[in-house]
Amino acid sequence: MALKTLEWKNNKLFLLDQTRLPQTEAYYQCVNYQDVAKAIKKMIIRGAPALGVAAAFGMVLGARQIKTKNPSILRREILKTARILIATRPTAVNIVWAVERMKRVAEENQKQGVLAVKEKLLKEATQILREDVAANREMGRQGQILIPDGCSILTHCNAGALATAGYGTALGVIRAAVEAGKRIHVFVDETRPFLQGSRLTTWELMKDHIPCTLIADNMAGALMAQGKIHLAIVGADRIAANGDVANKIGTYSVARLCQVHRIPFYVAAPVSTVDLAIDKGEGIPIEQRPEAEMTFFCGRRITPEGVNVLNPAFDVTPGRYIRAIITEKGIVQKPFKSGLKKILA
Ligand code: MRU
């Protein structure tokens, strides 16, 4: 994908506004950390790894907003910025991961003075961005081995270049398979209610001329029964120590359908998405999104006024339904507990 998902330029963070895609390709400018927090909450930027990178630059902007020469005041304000950024979206562990990494850099350089801390923070955020792209390329390189030539792949939500600093996780594996000369067809779940599949994944795949077909989420089972889907691959927002995976709502249904139809179900995610502090899926916090995402469509109410609504952004797929977890450190097979521990050691 030629367009950058996010970019640091002229002391500002530019985010490709994903709420305006596919109709408008425009960038949202963040001049302070509050802009970044707002962009994350409003889904202008989304996808766990991209959120981590955006939050890291949010920390850079936050530190730069503090006009002090006193490192203790800087430290106090950095911690406040960190808390605000972490609270934006609770399921995507990459935000916590990136913010904690930035906090560590600030702590380690505190003695060098305020200016040095600010410089080191920018260096670290830039490094986090670079590492993310490199991790996705490596995940693709390793994961594409699992993709047979001539197969049809189902994906859910958007785990592509738009959800990362570039190349993508699940779509990165697909891209790498295509680059290896394999003929692939991708079935894209539209991904109700926010439509990341129909708005973003199709846009990305079509830009790269990767053959794809959009389907409504409730069509996947019928296609599997007809033998039209050979494997499924998705991303992750948080992976518990036992291999349970939180990802976009509807992922669990896809995984169960795959199990019934004996179709391999893969998860692709960088190791920064693995949270060994959480033993199993039940412990993963699930973000609840605003009701309006369900009750309105293109700005028009589509439900009766006052209807009861549930809108969890994610669900948890137990590790037993996952064939393998593809990371940049290798393909992890069952038992996931020891496998994940090993790659994170
Ligand atoms: O609510 P979103 O759009 O941020 O959800 C994104 C997903 O669920 C992705 O599958 C996940 O973050 C992995 S992206 C590489």
Boltz pocket constraint, residues with backbone or C-beta under 6 A from the ligand:
constraints:
  - pocket:
      binder: B
      contacts: [[A, 45], [A, 46], [A, 47], [A, 48], [A, 49], [A, 156], [A, 157], [A, 158], [A, 159], [A, 160], [A, 163], [A, 164], [A, 168], [A, 169], [A, 170], [A, 196], [A, 234], [A, 235], [A, 236], [A, 237], [A, 247], [A, 248], [A, 249], [A, 268], [A, 313]]
      max_distance: 6.0
